[in-house]
Amino acid sequence: MIKRTVLALSLAATAMSSYAGSYTDTTLNNSFATAANINPYFTTAFSPDIGNTAGNNTSMDGPWVTISGQGNDASDYFSFDISQEGQRVTLDIDYTMDHPNNPYGFDAEVALWQQVDTDAYSLLDWNDDSSTSAGAGGSVHDFDSFQVLNAPAGHYIAGVSRFFNEPNDTGWSAESFIAGDRQYTLQVQVSPVPEPESYAMLLAGLGLIGAISRISRRRRIFG
């Protein structure tokens, strides 16, 4: 009876630690085969820490999940699915390197793999360092990784490791482990790829604003 009660409390605590928009990594997800499934935790709510390369907030553009992870002397892997074409994946490390709220941060590295066969994956790309202007509010250090990749429908794995060497199609080598006392925050977002028309409309809008501004200045100068 006591064992059942302890087990029930343990399961309840685990369930409460992860909810829509948030996933607390408590599993030994140190390989593609044991990657933690984050599909149930995506949300479309607002978050100040979800953004694009220009630092603009994009949390309402597509589903995202915030992963709170801790090292287990290995690299961490997370699996998710994309069901629609014309999407892109954003991986953003936040509050991880030299931040007061995270005294146990480290120089992180992120990567994205796509499944190409039953037990085979292809590395799409990886990133070590990025600009603090990328990723909205949570990017506080140039060592906080950030990458955006177009991704067709399929099964994917996002990974986090300590910067040491480059990953390959099977993941990172054992030397790129995250020490057991290190902590990180990973943002994963899936959003539609902007249509070319959107860029054209944006440029046209900026041109119109510039023209109006020039006309306004002339009127002020010449009365």
N, C-alpha and C positions, 0 to 999 in steps of 0.2 A: 504493500500500500504506500509506504514511504517513497519507494523507488518510483512508483507511478506518479506520485504528486510532484516529485523533483523533476521528472521528465516532462510533465505537463507544464510546469513553471518555466522550464528551459525553453520549450517550444514556443510558449507564449511570449517570452522575452525576445526570442529570435524574430518572431512575426512582427512584434512592435518596433523592432529596430529598423525594419525596411518597410516602406510604404510608397504610394504613388509619388514619383518624383525623387525618391531617395532610396538608395540601396546601401546598406552597411555590410561590407564584405567580412564574413566570418567563416568562410569555407577555405579549404586547401585547394585553390584553383590554380595550380602551378603548371598546368599543361593544357593543350587544346582539348584533350579527352575529358578533363575535369573542369573546364571553363564554367564559370557561374552564369546561369541564364538570367539576363536582366530584362527580358521581354515584358514581364508583368509590371515593371516599375516605371515605365515611361509615362510622362504626363505632358499636358499642354498648358499648364498653369504658368503664371509669371514668375521669373527668377531674375534677380539683378546680376547674376553671374554667367548667364548664357549669352554669348555674343559672337560676332563675326570678326574678320581680320582687321576691320576698321574700328573695332570696339563698340559698335552699335549693338543694342540689345536685340536678340533674335528669339527670345524664349517663346514668343507667340507664333513663330513661323513654322514650327514643327515639334513633334514630341521629343522630350529630352529626359535624362535621368542623371542625378548627381550620385556618384559612387564615393563613399568614404571607405578608404582602404588602409590596411596596415601590413607591413612586410612580414613574411614568414620564411625569410632566408631563401626566397625564390622569386621568380617573376609572377605577375598576376594576369589572368586572362578572363575575359567576359564575352559571352556569346549573345547574339541578337539576330533578328530576321528583318529583312526589308521586303515588303510584299508588293510595292509599286515601283514602276520604272521612273526614271527622271528624278532620282533623289541624290542627296549628298550627305556624307557623314562628317561631323565635326567632333574632333577629340581635343579636349582642352584641360590641361592640368592647372588647378587653381590652389592658391594658398599653400604651396608645398615647399618652396625653397626660401629659407630665411624669413619666415613670417612670424610675428609675435604670437599669433594664435596657434602656431604649429612649430614648437621648438625642436621637433624631431623630423624636420623636413629633409629633403635630399634633392640632388640633381636628377630629375626624372626624365624618362624617355617613353614615347608612346608609339604604337604601330597598329596597323589595320590589316587583317587578312580576310580573304574571301574563299569560301569553300568551293573547290573545283572538282572534287570527287568524294566518294564515301568517306575516306579518311585522309584526304589530301587538301591542303590549303595553299593559296598563293599570296605572298606578301605584296600588298599594294603600295605601301609607302610607310615611312617612319619619320619621326621628328624628335630632335633633342632640345634645342633652344629656340625661343621665339621672342617677339617683342611684347612688352607689357601693354601695348595698345591693342593687342589682339585678345578677344575673348571677354570683353566687358569687365565687370567689377572685380572678378576673382583673380585676374592675372596681375601678380604683384612683383614678379621677378623675371628677368630675361631667361632664366633657366627653366621657367615653367613652360612646358611643351605645348604646342598648338599646331593642328593640321586640319585641312579640309580636303575631302576627296569625293569626287563623283562616284556613285555606287549604284549599279543596277540591282534589280530584285535578286535576292539570294540570302544565304546564311553567312554571317560575318563573326569575326572574333577581334575584339579590341584588347590590346595588351598594355601593361605598364611595367617598366623595369627601371633599374638604376643605370644611368649612363656609364657604359663601359665599352661595349662594342655594338656593331650593327646586328639587327636581327636577320633571319633568313626565313625560308618557307616553313620551317618547323618551329619557329619561335626564337627565343634568346638562348645563348649558351649559359651554362651554370654560373659563370663568372659574373653575369649581369643580375645578380640577385638583389632583392630589397631586404635589408637587414630587419630583424624581427622587431626592433623598436622604432622603425621609420613609419611615418604616416603620410597619406596623400589624399587629394580630392581630384577625381576625374569626372569631367562633364562629357556626356555622350549625347549628341543630338542628330536626329535624322530629319532633314527638311528638303523641300523641293528645290531643284536647281533653278535659279532665276531665268525666266525666258528672255531671249534677246530683245523682245519688245519692251521688257521692263527697263533694260539698260537704256534703250533709245528714248523712252518716255522720261527717264530720269535726266538724261543729258539735255533733252528738249526743255524740260522744266527748269533746269539750271540756267540754260541759255535765255529763257524768257525772263527769269528773275534778274539776270545780269542786264538785259536790255531795259527792263523797267527801272532798274537802279540808275543806269546811265541817263535815261530820259529825265528821271527825277532830279539828278544832279545838274543837268543842263538848265532845267527850269529854275532851279534855285540860283544858278549863276547869272542867267540872263533875265531873270525876273519874268 
